[in-house]
């Protein structure tokens, strides 16, 4: 064998290929995007299944009244899920067509129309009162573990916006060029959902102004359902999220208690009762909440524990032989208020900030209430 032939043969075997196959092609980029979307769906479904709003879940398994701008009030035991709430009625409701209704499902988007979720003290048994006191105590005097967990959650929430913007920037950079960009761009909506899911895993929001008032008395201001002057209610700020605030009452007793004769209802500045042969409508017309306790008849009484905020009303079927309605004007009602309808506007704890030789006055109530 000649050296020329040998060199030619070895040169042909050792020479690199003239063209390289791309590592990612349009075909395998498509299947890669399918795999990514598949994983997104699994992770998102798992998170959504377990994640409940941290304000609304405080009322889980308690007797609650749900007030809405687009529906009649409903009341019963509350079951909280990640996709909404279910209100289990105190008794079966049978329609004229014979349909049996034992609960109402309120989906997450319908909660946007809520005025408030109300938990009157009157509807709580001894165990539920102890559970409520435990919730309040954890908010006012949290232990070291709860303080640490809250600090970590707030730290993560502080950078959540930065994470979201970074994710959007990376996705935008990838989608501009290449076959991978084409595949990802076709699934841009699902990829955007991944960013929202990843950011939402840590928590909902961090509000420095609200954080300093957790466990302290505050005054909230809510939109009036009829468009009148805003409603102002006191309470302890127990929790907040991006959508709700939780306000717990610390009142020791009702303001007034009344027994209304249904045959001859007496007008009152705080409420009104109108009736026909089979139904009656109770309206909260004053500046304070009212709680309907029970309907009393000759042989038995019907428990209600229905809370009404100023500007709301409820229509009730009158049980047979019911002659009296017991109600109270009271602030002994815990509230979960959508932040779209109200929020904390005033602190109510006396600040420990003395000024030497300083005699001051507070802003006039008319000025402060119009801010």
C-alpha positions in Angstrom: 0.0 0.0 0.0 1.4 3.4 -1.0 1.8 6.2 1.5 -0.4 8.5 -0.6 -3.3 6.0 -0.5 -2.8 5.4 3.2 -2.8 9.1 4.0 -5.9 9.7 1.9 -7.7 6.8 3.6 -6.8 8.0 7.1 -7.5 11.6 6.2 -11.0 10.7 5.0 -11.8 8.7 8.2 -10.5 11.4 10.7 -11.9 14.5 9.0 -14.9 16.2 10.9 -18.3 16.3 9.3 -18.8 19.2 7.0 -22.3 20.0 8.4 -23.7 19.6 12.0 -27.3 18.6 12.9 -29.0 21.2 15.2 -29.5 20.0 18.7 -33.1 21.3 18.8 -35.3 21.1 15.8 -38.8 22.3 15.2 -40.1 18.7 15.8 -38.5 18.1 19.1 -39.1 21.7 20.2 -42.8 21.0 19.7 -42.7 17.9 21.9 -40.5 19.8 24.4 -43.2 22.5 24.7 -45.9 19.8 25.1 -43.9 18.3 28.0 -43.5 21.8 29.6 -47.2 22.5 29.3 -48.0 19.1 30.7 -45.8 19.7 33.8 -47.3 23.2 34.1 -50.8 21.7 34.2 -49.9 19.2 36.9 -48.1 21.7 39.1 -50.8 24.3 38.7 -53.6 21.8 39.4 -51.8 20.6 42.6 -51.2 24.1 43.9 -54.8 25.3 43.1 -56.2 22.3 44.8 -54.5 23.0 48.1 -54.3 26.8 48.1 -57.1 28.7 49.9 -57.3 32.4 50.6 -55.8 32.8 54.1 -58.6 35.2 55.1 -61.6 33.2 53.9 -60.3 30.0 55.4 -60.6 31.5 58.9 -64.4 31.1 58.6 -64.2 27.5 57.4 -66.8 25.3 59.2 -68.4 28.3 61.0 -72.0 29.6 60.7 -71.7 32.5 58.3 -73.9 35.0 56.4 -72.8 35.8 52.8 -74.0 39.2 51.7 -73.8 40.0 48.0 -74.5 42.9 45.7 -76.1 40.7 43.1 -77.9 38.0 45.1 -80.0 37.6 48.2 -78.2 36.8 51.5 -77.5 33.2 52.2 -76.4 31.7 55.5 -75.3 28.4 57.0 -72.1 26.5 57.7 -69.2 27.5 55.4 -67.0 25.1 53.6 -64.0 26.8 52.0 -62.1 25.4 49.0 -59.6 26.8 46.6 -62.2 27.5 43.9 -64.9 29.1 46.1 -67.1 28.3 49.1 -70.1 26.2 49.8 -72.8 27.4 52.2 -74.6 24.4 53.8 -78.1 25.5 54.8 -79.5 25.1 58.3 -82.5 23.3 56.9 -83.6 21.8 53.6 -85.3 24.2 51.1 -88.0 22.6 49.0 -89.1 24.5 46.0 -92.7 24.6 44.6 -91.6 22.0 42.0 -90.3 19.7 44.6 -86.6 20.4 44.1 -84.5 19.9 47.3 -81.8 22.4 48.0 -79.5 21.9 50.9 -76.5 24.1 50.1 -75.3 26.9 47.8 -72.1 26.9 45.8 -70.4 30.3 45.5 -67.5 30.3 43.0 -64.4 32.4 43.3 -65.4 34.9 40.7 -68.8 35.3 42.3 -67.1 36.2 45.6 -66.0 39.4 43.8 -69.6 40.6 44.1 -69.7 39.9 47.9 -70.3 42.8 50.3 -68.9 40.8 53.2 -68.8 37.4 54.9 -70.3 37.9 58.4 -69.8 35.6 61.4 -72.1 36.7 64.2 -71.3 35.5 67.7 -74.9 34.4 68.1 -74.3 31.5 65.7 -71.3 30.0 67.5 -71.3 27.1 69.9 -68.9 26.8 72.8 -66.2 24.9 70.7 -66.5 27.4 67.9 -66.1 30.3 70.3 -62.9 28.7 71.6 -61.6 28.2 68.1 -62.4 31.8 67.3 -60.6 33.0 70.5 -57.6 30.9 69.5 -57.5 32.6 66.0 -57.7 36.1 67.6 -55.0 35.2 70.2 -52.6 34.0 67.6 -53.0 37.3 65.8 -52.7 39.6 68.8 -49.9 37.6 70.5 -48.2 35.3 67.9 -45.5 32.9 69.1 -42.0 32.9 67.8 -42.8 30.3 65.1 -45.7 32.2 63.7 -43.7 35.5 63.7 -40.9 33.7 61.9 -43.2 32.2 59.3 -44.9 35.5 58.7 -41.5 37.2 58.3 -40.4 34.6 55.7 -43.7 34.9 53.8 -43.5 38.7 53.8 -39.9 38.6 52.6 -40.9 36.3 49.7 -43.9 38.4 48.8 -41.7 41.5 48.7 -39.7 40.1 45.8 -42.6 38.3 44.1 -43.1 41.2 41.7 -39.4 41.1 40.7 -39.7 37.3 40.1 -42.8 37.9 37.9 -41.0 40.6 35.8 -37.9 38.4 35.5 -39.9 35.5 34.3 -41.7 37.6 31.8 -38.4 39.0 30.5 -36.9 35.6 30.1 -40.0 34.3 28.3 -40.0 37.3 26.0 -36.3 36.8 25.1 -36.8 33.2 24.3 -39.9 33.8 22.1 -38.2 36.3 19.9 -35.8 33.9 18.1 -35.3 30.3 17.0 -37.5 27.3 16.7 -37.9 27.0 20.5 -39.2 30.6 20.5 -41.8 29.6 17.9 -43.0 26.7 19.9 -43.1 28.7 23.2 -44.8 31.6 21.5 -47.6 29.3 20.4 -48.2 28.4 24.0 -47.6 31.8 25.4 -50.8 31.9 27.5 -49.9 28.7 29.3 -46.4 29.9 29.9 -47.7 33.1 31.4 -50.0 31.1 33.7 -46.9 29.3 34.9 -45.3 32.5 35.9 -48.4 33.6 37.9 -48.6 30.1 39.5 -44.9 30.1 40.6 -45.2 33.6 42.1 -48.4 32.8 43.8 -47.0 29.8 45.6 -45.4 31.9 48.3 -48.4 34.0 49.3 -50.8 36.7 48.1 -49.5 40.1 49.0 -47.4 42.2 51.4 -48.8 45.6 52.7 -46.5 47.4 55.0 -49.3 49.7 56.2 -51.5 46.8 57.1 -48.7 44.7 58.5 -48.0 47.1 61.3 -51.7 46.9 62.4 -52.0 43.1 62.5 -53.6 42.2 65.8 -54.4 45.8 66.6 -57.8 47.6 66.7 -58.6 49.5 63.5 -61.5 51.2 61.8 -62.5 50.0 58.3 -64.5 51.9 55.7 -66.8 50.1 53.3 -68.9 51.2 50.3 -72.5 51.4 51.2 -74.6 49.0 49.1 -77.1 51.8 48.2 -74.4 54.4 47.4 -74.9 56.4 50.6 -72.1 57.5 52.9 -69.5 54.9 53.5 -69.9 52.5 56.4 -67.3 52.6 59.2 -66.9 49.6 61.5 -64.3 48.9 64.3 -62.5 45.7 65.0 -59.2 43.9 65.3 -57.3 43.3 62.0 -56.6 39.6 62.1 -55.4 38.9 58.6 -55.2 40.3 55.1 -54.6 39.0 51.6 -54.6 40.5 48.1 -58.4 40.2 47.9 -59.7 40.4 51.5 -59.2 41.7 55.0 -60.4 39.8 58.1 -61.8 42.0 60.9 -62.7 40.5 64.3 -65.0 42.2 66.8 -64.0 42.5 70.5 -67.3 44.0 71.7 -68.5 42.6 75.0 -72.2 42.8 74.4 -75.0 44.0 72.0 -75.9 47.7 71.7 -79.7 47.1 71.8 -81.9 44.0 71.8 -85.4 44.0 70.5 -88.4 41.7 70.2 -90.6 42.7 67.2 -94.3 41.8 67.1 -94.8 40.5 63.6 -98.5 41.4 63.7 -97.8 45.0 64.4 -94.1 45.8 63.6 -92.8 48.9 65.2 -90.7 51.2 63.1 -87.1 51.8 64.3 -84.2 54.0 63.1 -81.9 51.0 62.9 -84.1 48.5 61.1 -87.4 48.0 59.4 -89.8 45.0 59.1 -92.3 44.7 56.3 -94.5 41.6 55.9 -97.3 40.1 53.9 -99.2 36.9 54.4 -96.3 34.5 54.0 -93.1 36.5 53.9 -91.4 39.4 55.6 -88.5 41.7 54.7 -86.0 42.9 57.3 -83.8 45.8 56.3 -80.8 47.3 58.2 -81.4 51.0 57.9 -79.1 52.4 60.6 -75.3 52.8 60.9 -74.7 49.6 62.9 -75.1 45.9 61.9 -78.1 43.9 63.1 -78.3 40.2 63.8 -81.6 38.3 63.5 -81.7 35.8 66.4 -84.8 33.8 66.0 -88.5 33.6 65.1 -90.6 32.8 68.1 -93.9 30.9 67.9 -96.4 29.5 70.4 -94.9 26.0 70.3 -91.3 26.4 69.1 -88.7 28.9 67.9 -86.7 29.0 64.7 -83.0 29.8 65.0 -81.6 32.3 62.4 -78.2 33.9 63.4 -78.4 36.0 60.2 -76.2 39.2 60.1 -77.1 42.2 58.1 -74.8 45.2 57.4 -76.2 48.7 56.9 -77.9 49.0 53.5 -78.7 45.2 53.2 -81.9 43.3 53.7 -83.2 39.7 53.7 -86.6 38.2 52.8 -87.8 35.4 55.0 -90.7 32.9 54.9 -92.7 33.2 58.0 -93.0 29.8 59.8 -96.4 28.7 60.9 -97.6 30.3 64.1 -94.5 32.6 64.3 -95.5 35.8 66.0 -92.3 37.5 67.2 -88.8 38.3 65.8 -85.9 38.6 68.2 -83.0 40.7 66.9 -80.1 42.8 68.2 -78.3 45.9 67.1 -74.7 44.8 67.6 -71.1 45.0 66.5 -70.5 41.4 67.8 -69.9 40.3 64.2 -66.6 39.2 62.6 -66.2 40.3 59.0 -64.3 39.3 55.9 -64.4 42.3 53.5 -63.3 42.3 49.9 -60.7 44.9 49.4 -62.5 46.0 46.3 -65.3 47.3 48.6 -63.4 48.5 51.6 -60.3 48.6 53.7 -58.5 49.8 56.8 -58.5 53.5 56.9 -57.8 54.4 60.6 -55.8 52.9 63.4 -57.6 52.7 66.7 -54.9 51.8 69.2 -53.6 54.7 71.3 -49.9 55.2 70.1 -47.2 55.3 72.7 -45.4 58.3 71.4 -45.5 61.0 74.1 -44.4 64.6 73.4 -43.0 66.6 76.2 -44.9 69.8 76.9 -47.2 69.0 74.0 -51.0 69.5 74.1 -52.6 68.5 70.8 -56.0 67.7 69.4 -57.1 65.1 66.9 -58.4 66.0 63.4 -62.1 66.8 63.4 -64.3 63.8 62.8 -66.0 65.4 59.8 -62.6 66.0 58.2 -61.2 62.6 58.9 -64.3 60.8 57.7 -64.2 62.6 54.4 -60.7 61.6 53.5 
